[in-house]
Amino acid sequence: MDLGHASLEAFAASEPTLDELKAIANKIALKYVVTYKLFQMHCKAQEQRDMQHKNALLVNKYFLLYEELSYSMNHGDIGHVETSIIAWIPILKATGKHKYVMHMTSFLINMHFVFPAGL
């Protein structure tokens, strides 16, 4: 992705608009965050796969999931915390953190099926 600037200072001096910054952010996210392209990588032959790029995509995905959960907890957004927990359950289960998974799952079940509404 070439923006035509030799340095960060040159880019800042060009005074990009908010819409330009959003467009740049979208391009970066499409290239460096997991999308449907990860599945396409799995469909290629082993010697054609870019394993470093795949691993970088997965690491970025996990960092963003952590950032999302941390931000929502710090700002008291319990609805977003619940949504984020759903993404963490299979990750923690795969890494052998079964107690975390059990408590997160029981929390979600209690919130939606045991405790009275509005609690």
Beta strands, then each sheet from edge to edge (+ up, - down):
end
